Amino acid sequence: MDYYDGYTRAGAITLSYIDLYTMNLIGNYEPNFKSIYENSKWVLENGKIDGTPFLEINTT
């Protein structure tokens, strides 16, 4: 489950859904959004399995 529908919050996100460009733009108008941008950037930069070009998969 990787969505938020107003009632349920996901515990995971598909990495290809992370749009850093747009998150950064939103952060220019909503300062609280900067932490979401930074956390998302960290996830993208650290989502690889060490020593491989592969991304970690969460099957829950």
BELJO-V968021 format. One record per pair of residues at least 6 apart in sequence whose ideal C-beta (glycine too) atoms are under 8 Angstrom apart, sorted by sequence separation. I is the first residue (numbers start at 1). J is the second residue. D is the distance in Angstrom with one decimal. If there is no record, write none. Layout:
# BELJO-V968021
i->{I & I}
j->{J & J}
d->{D & D}
This chain:
# BELJO-V968021
i->{4 & 27 & 48 & 49 & 1 & 3 & 26 & 27 & 48 & 49 & 2 & 47 & 48 & 1 & 27 & 47 & 1 & 2 & 23 & 27 & 1 & 2 & 26 & 2 & 23 & 24 & 23 & 2 & 20 & 23 & 20 & 20 & 18 & 20 & 18 & 18 & 15 & 15 & 13 & 15 & 15 & 12 & 12 & 11}
j->{10 & 33 & 54 & 55 & 8 & 10 & 33 & 34 & 55 & 56 & 10 & 55 & 56 & 10 & 36 & 56 & 11 & 12 & 33 & 37 & 12 & 13 & 37 & 14 & 36 & 37 & 37 & 17 & 37 & 40 & 40 & 41 & 40 & 44 & 43 & 44 & 43 & 44 & 43 & 47 & 55 & 58 & 60 & 60}
d->{6.2 & 4.4 & 6.8 & 7.1 & 7.4 & 5.5 & 4.8 & 4.2 & 5.9 & 5.5 & 4.7 & 5.1 & 7.2 & 4.8 & 7.7 & 5.9 & 7.2 & 5.2 & 6.7 & 5.0 & 7.1 & 4.7 & 7.8 & 5.2 & 6.2 & 5.5 & 4.2 & 6.8 & 6.6 & 5.9 & 6.3 & 5.8 & 4.9 & 7.0 & 6.8 & 5.8 & 7.1 & 6.2 & 7.5 & 5.5 & 5.9 & 4.6 & 6.7 & 7.1}
